[in-house]
């Protein structure tokens, strides 16, 4: 990963963190994105939108975020607003008008303003100052992540990403679609561990995710899987144990996987 990409992520995170400090937020219940947006000069409205989830219109120091009123989950709606607020805070010099699709809101691969807006939203909704102490006292599992999602009223995917980022343990979150890896995130943005999952890698039959895709399993237990199930190039190079828990995501045909790597 290039230094520039890292810097962009970091500045997105810092911008969200600055707002948490500015409004002296000390509890997840105080993170009301519409109120934070309003204080920053942006009005949030719900309404009918076609072909996108949310959009931001900027005129000088005032803005309007419009979010689709038929987004089913409150967590996803909240994330869409936080994402647009990210564009407001970070990308005034790029565009006065952002139209963001569902794909943009799930984009965590590559480097572009959408990922910066997603990084901003993740930090705003689940700030390190509140999340880190919680993450560091619990063992990695999807049920721990579910509990955090409830506490912060965020989606499971965003909660999984933030959990992995704030964990002491070596964990990776993977989202797969149609039997292939769509994207993955580790806590270490520079990925100094050297672990690598190929983009679009096919889901291996020895993985728990395979069971979700092919055997009709909704959610697996945390279980040890062969290293090769996820890290095909490293089979003979590393001595490590890979534990995996996977579950189907209800809202679309995705599978969310938490990997917990033990060993070197
Ligand atoms: Zn966007």
Boltz pocket constraint, residues with backbone or C-beta under 6 A from the ligand:
constraints:
  - pocket:
      binder: B
      contacts: [[A, 83], [A, 84], [A, 87], [A, 98], [A, 99], [A, 100], [A, 101], [A, 104], [A, 113], [A, 114], [A, 117]]
      max_distance: 6.0
